């Protein structure tokens, strides 16, 4: 299934973009430190998954 990997990478990339927007909006909205930290941890995790999948 050669087409499944690019779709997966695209999905990860889109998830990273969405999570990045969430982090920015939380920071702009003066959310609690715990909320921001949680969102940032998720963003880092997504980036690590993308890096591992992309090689």
VMD Tcl script that builds the backbone (N, CA, C; Angstrom):
set m [mol new atoms 165]
animate dup $m
set s [atomselect $m all]
$s set {name element resname resid chain x y z} {
  {N N UNK 1 A 0.834 -1.198 0.000}
  {CA C UNK 1 A 0.000 0.000 0.000}
  {C C UNK 1 A 0.873 1.254 0.000}
  {N N UNK 2 A 1.422 1.614 -1.120}
  {CA C UNK 2 A 2.308 2.780 -1.162}
  {C C UNK 2 A 1.588 4.095 -0.923}
  {N N UNK 3 A 0.296 4.152 -1.140}
  {CA C UNK 3 A -0.431 5.409 -0.962}
  {C C UNK 3 A -0.799 5.687 0.488}
  {N N UNK 4 A -0.722 4.683 1.356}
  {CA C UNK 4 A -1.133 4.897 2.744}
  {C C UNK 4 A -0.131 5.741 3.514}
  {N N UNK 5 A 1.162 5.610 3.220}
  {CA C UNK 5 A 2.159 6.383 3.964}
  {C C UNK 5 A 2.045 7.881 3.697}
  {N N UNK 6 A 1.981 8.329 2.439}
  {CA C UNK 6 A 1.824 9.782 2.230}
  {C C UNK 6 A 0.557 10.336 2.868}
  {N N UNK 7 A -0.530 9.574 2.829}
  {CA C UNK 7 A -1.764 10.043 3.466}
  {C C UNK 7 A -1.546 10.168 4.965}
  {N N UNK 8 A -0.846 9.198 5.533}
  {CA C UNK 8 A -0.569 9.233 6.959}
  {C C UNK 8 A 0.304 10.434 7.301}
  {N N UNK 9 A 1.318 10.691 6.485}
  {CA C UNK 9 A 2.183 11.849 6.712}
  {C C UNK 9 A 1.392 13.142 6.583}
  {N N UNK 10 A 0.512 13.192 5.604}
  {CA C UNK 10 A -0.314 14.386 5.420}
  {C C UNK 10 A -1.240 14.580 6.614}
  {N N UNK 11 A -1.817 13.494 7.101}
  {CA C UNK 11 A -2.687 13.586 8.280}
  {C C UNK 11 A -1.903 14.081 9.491}
  {N N UNK 12 A -0.687 13.553 9.677}
  {CA C UNK 12 A 0.152 14.003 10.790}
  {C C UNK 12 A 0.494 15.478 10.641}
  {N N UNK 13 A 0.858 15.879 9.425}
  {CA C UNK 13 A 1.202 17.278 9.175}
  {C C UNK 13 A 0.023 18.186 9.496}
  {N N UNK 14 A -1.163 17.780 9.059}
  {CA C UNK 14 A -2.366 18.578 9.334}
  {C C UNK 14 A -2.674 18.621 10.828}
  {N N UNK 15 A -2.435 17.512 11.520}
  {CA C UNK 15 A -2.640 17.484 12.970}
  {C C UNK 15 A -1.675 18.428 13.671}
  {N N UNK 16 A -0.426 18.466 13.185}
  {CA C UNK 16 A 0.576 19.373 13.751}
  {C C UNK 16 A 0.141 20.820 13.550}
  {N N UNK 17 A -0.328 21.133 12.358}
  {CA C UNK 17 A -0.772 22.499 12.074}
  {C C UNK 17 A -1.952 22.887 12.966}
  {N N UNK 18 A -2.902 21.983 13.114}
  {CA C UNK 18 A -4.071 22.236 13.956}
  {C C UNK 18 A -3.669 22.426 15.412}
  {N N UNK 19 A -2.783 21.560 15.895}
  {CA C UNK 19 A -2.341 21.652 17.290}
  {C C UNK 19 A -1.544 22.932 17.510}
  {N N UNK 20 A -0.741 23.330 16.523}
  {CA C UNK 20 A 0.018 24.579 16.625}
  {C C UNK 20 A -0.903 25.781 16.747}
  {N N UNK 21 A -1.981 25.766 15.971}
  {CA C UNK 21 A -2.972 26.843 16.061}
  {C C UNK 21 A -3.619 26.869 17.443}
  {N N UNK 22 A -3.903 25.684 17.982}
  {CA C UNK 22 A -4.500 25.598 19.313}
  {C C UNK 22 A -3.560 26.194 20.360}
  {N N UNK 23 A -2.275 25.846 20.278}
  {CA C UNK 23 A -1.294 26.375 21.230}
  {C C UNK 23 A -1.240 27.898 21.137}
  {N N UNK 24 A -1.200 28.413 19.913}
  {CA C UNK 24 A -1.156 29.874 19.733}
  {C C UNK 24 A -2.400 30.544 20.301}
  {N N UNK 25 A -3.564 29.946 20.056}
  {CA C UNK 25 A -4.794 30.567 20.563}
  {C C UNK 25 A -4.874 30.476 22.088}
  {N N UNK 26 A -4.382 29.383 22.673}
  {CA C UNK 26 A -4.363 29.280 24.138}
  {C C UNK 26 A -3.457 30.349 24.736}
  {N N UNK 27 A -2.290 30.539 24.123}
  {CA C UNK 27 A -1.360 31.557 24.625}
  {C C UNK 27 A -1.953 32.953 24.470}
  {N N UNK 28 A -2.594 33.206 23.339}
  {CA C UNK 28 A -3.188 34.521 23.095}
  {C C UNK 28 A -4.362 34.776 24.037}
  {N N UNK 29 A -5.060 33.710 24.405}
  {CA C UNK 29 A -6.223 33.843 25.275}
  {C C UNK 29 A -5.890 33.760 26.748}
  {N N UNK 30 A -4.603 33.780 27.078}
  {CA C UNK 30 A -4.157 33.715 28.471}
  {C C UNK 30 A -4.727 32.509 29.215}
  {N N UNK 31 A -4.639 31.342 28.574}
  {CA C UNK 31 A -5.094 30.103 29.208}
  {C C UNK 31 A -4.160 29.746 30.360}
  {N N UNK 32 A -4.590 28.811 31.187}
  {CA C UNK 32 A -3.756 28.406 32.324}
  {C C UNK 32 A -2.490 27.710 31.828}
  {N N UNK 33 A -1.457 27.769 32.658}
  {CA C UNK 33 A -0.178 27.152 32.299}
  {C C UNK 33 A -0.356 25.661 32.040}
  {N N UNK 34 A -1.190 24.999 32.817}
  {CA C UNK 34 A -1.420 23.566 32.641}
  {C C UNK 34 A -2.039 23.254 31.276}
  {N N UNK 35 A -3.004 24.076 30.862}
  {CA C UNK 35 A -3.629 23.880 29.552}
  {C C UNK 35 A -2.605 24.050 28.436}
  {N N UNK 36 A -1.802 25.093 28.533}
  {CA C UNK 36 A -0.793 25.367 27.509}
  {C C UNK 36 A 0.245 24.252 27.487}
  {N N UNK 37 A 0.734 23.847 28.661}
  {CA C UNK 37 A 1.734 22.779 28.736}
  {C C UNK 37 A 1.214 21.485 28.121}
  {N N UNK 38 A -0.029 21.158 28.396}
  {CA C UNK 38 A -0.632 19.948 27.848}
  {C C UNK 38 A -0.699 20.018 26.323}
  {N N UNK 39 A -1.114 21.164 25.793}
  {CA C UNK 39 A -1.209 21.337 24.346}
  {C C UNK 39 A 0.169 21.293 23.696}
  {N N UNK 40 A 1.170 21.872 24.351}
  {CA C UNK 40 A 2.534 21.861 23.818}
  {C C UNK 40 A 3.091 20.435 23.820}
  {N N UNK 41 A 2.825 19.681 24.880}
  {CA C UNK 41 A 3.289 18.287 24.934}
  {C C UNK 41 A 2.693 17.480 23.794}
  {N N UNK 42 A 1.412 17.698 23.508}
  {CA C UNK 42 A 0.765 17.000 22.403}
  {C C UNK 42 A 1.408 17.399 21.077}
  {N N UNK 43 A 1.715 18.683 20.915}
  {CA C UNK 43 A 2.352 19.172 19.701}
  {C C UNK 43 A 3.722 18.526 19.509}
  {N N UNK 44 A 4.513 18.469 20.561}
  {CA C UNK 44 A 5.840 17.845 20.488}
  {C C UNK 44 A 5.703 16.365 20.127}
  {N N UNK 45 A 4.732 15.694 20.719}
  {CA C UNK 45 A 4.503 14.282 20.430}
  {C C UNK 45 A 4.145 14.073 18.959}
  {N N UNK 46 A 3.282 14.924 18.435}
  {CA C UNK 46 A 2.908 14.834 17.023}
  {C C UNK 46 A 4.114 15.066 16.124}
  {N N UNK 47 A 4.941 16.046 16.475}
  {CA C UNK 47 A 6.138 16.329 15.678}
  {C C UNK 47 A 7.101 15.145 15.691}
  {N N UNK 48 A 7.249 14.496 16.846}
  {CA C UNK 48 A 8.127 13.328 16.932}
  {C C UNK 48 A 7.576 12.179 16.088}
  {N N UNK 49 A 6.268 11.994 16.100}
  {CA C UNK 49 A 5.640 10.954 15.279}
  {C C UNK 49 A 5.851 11.240 13.803}
  {N N UNK 50 A 5.710 12.494 13.419}
  {CA C UNK 50 A 5.911 12.887 12.025}
  {C C UNK 50 A 7.351 12.635 11.602}
  {N N UNK 51 A 8.286 13.026 12.450}
  {CA C UNK 51 A 9.705 12.836 12.138}
  {C C UNK 51 A 10.026 11.350 11.985}
  {N N UNK 52 A 9.486 10.521 12.868}
  {CA C UNK 52 A 9.720 9.078 12.798}
  {C C UNK 52 A 9.110 8.485 11.526}
  {N N UNK 53 A 7.922 8.944 11.157}
  {CA C UNK 53 A 7.247 8.418 9.975}
  {C C UNK 53 A 7.907 8.897 8.684}
  {N N UNK 54 A 8.414 10.128 8.704}
  {CA C UNK 54 A 9.019 10.701 7.503}
  {C C UNK 54 A 10.438 10.183 7.287}
  {N N UNK 55 A 11.054 9.721 8.346}
  {CA C UNK 55 A 12.404 9.162 8.224}
  {C C UNK 55 A 13.430 10.151 8.398}
}
mol reanalyze $m
mol bondsrecalc $m
mol representation Tube
mol addrep $m
